[in-house]
Amino acid sequence: DARYWRGRALLRLGRHADADRQFQEGLKQGDHQSIKELQETVSHVEELKQRANALYKDGNLDEAIQLFSAAINRDADCEDTRTVATLYYNRSAAWRRKGEFEKALDDANMALALHPKWTKALYRRGILLLECGRYAEALTELKVVQRADPTFDDDLQDWLRRAHNWLAKPKHTQNFYKFMSLPMDATKEDIKKQYRRLCLQWHPDKSDGGRERFEQLQVAHRFLTDDAQREEYDFGIWTDRPARHHTKKRDKVKDSWNDKNSTEEDAPRNHYNWGDRHLIEDEKVESIYWGEEGCPAWLREKRLEYQRKQFGEDYIVP
């Protein structure tokens, strides 16, 4: 039983390899039915997740959502907590591509409930809050992500600028993205596909929506396919402005080096507050979870390049 409970605890932490070793040791001591059932559940959930991810990549969103849901239901007790959080996160991406932003937001919230302080899910939630029209909340979430890691995503600056711009817009500004059920970063091809689909669905001869909604669709399509108009609509005065919320100085914790008569340059370079790198006082973010293998090599190199640019070529990775 000790092996079973230890493996189960490790599984909840996302340490699958360590959990599997405990389960194997437990099985050597006897025919442990609980271990076998848990291993079967984990294996089946992983299989469903892989199939759902493949369908999502191929654009089969409805089938992907069905498989993500089946995998979530297969582990109803959330034994493999991190994997279930990932399933909610991935299903959120599928709902977003379908234009179901409220459902996508619910799944992002579930991912964070199961895996608190997961920066990827917090970033997704910030984007979805923006697309749901909750601009102030979206800006708050995106700021936290940037303070956690300024190099987290190449598009993070764009999303921060969007949030600033939409927060400043008049309250009754028409949201063409929401009207067409499109993500705010939709490509021109995505816009054209959705336009053709809605034309068939909303044509006055085929629906009860009337000519007015159909004419609004023509206006929205022309507007969003005009690059200059769309850029002004998305970013406004923030088009060329940097959004650098991670550079603000904070000194919530001052007990690891004597700073009474010291300048920032005197502080050790691996001190968390040197150069105001990752601000660990942000309670919402603990770390970015990339799974057991860690973040990809290209991102490690990118972060190192960014840190050396910010803090000098002799920067030492802590």
PELINZI-V178120 format. One record per backbone hydrogen bond with DSSP energy under -1.0 kcal/mol. NH is the residue of the N-H (numbers start at 1). CO is the residue of the C=O. Records with the same first field share a line. If there is no record, write none. Layout:
NH=CO  CO
This chain:
5=1
6=2
7=3
8=4
9=5
10=6
11=7
12=8
13=9
14=11
15=10
16=14
19=15
20=16
21=17
22=18
23=19
24=20
25=21
26=22
27=23
28=24
30=27
32=30
36=32
37=33
38=34
39=35
40=36
41=37
42=38
43=39
44=40
45=41
46=42
47=43
48=44
49=45
50=46
51=47
52=48
53=49
54=50
55=51
56=52
57=53
58=54
59=56
60=55
61=59
64=60
65=61
66=62
67=63
68=64
69=65
70=66
71=67
72=68
73=69
74=70
75=71
78=75
81=79
84=80
85=81
86=82
87=83
88=84
89=85
90=86
91=87
92=88
93=89
94=90
95=91
96=92
97=93
98=94
99=96
100=95
101=99
104=100
105=101
106=102
107=103
108=104
109=105
110=106
111=107
112=108
113=109
114=110
115=111
118=115
122=118
123=119
124=120
125=121
126=122
127=123
128=124
129=125
130=126
131=127
132=128
133=130
134=129
135=133
138=134
139=135
140=136
141=137
142=138
143=139
144=140
145=141
146=142
147=143
148=144
149=145
152=149
156=153
159=155
160=156
161=157
162=158
163=159
164=160
165=161
166=162
167=163
168=164
173=170
179=175
180=176
182=177
186=183
191=187
192=188
193=189
194=190
195=191
196=192
197=193
198=194
199=195
200=196
201=197
202=198
206=203
207=203
214=210
215=211
216=212
217=213
218=214
219=215
220=216
221=217
222=218
223=219
224=220
225=221
226=223
230=226
231=227
232=228
233=229
234=230
235=231
236=232
238=235
239=236
266=263
267=264
271=268
274=271
276=273
280=278
282=279
285=282
286=117
294=291
300=296
301=297
302=298
303=299
304=300
305=301
306=302
307=303
308=304
309=305
310=306
311=307
312=308
315=312
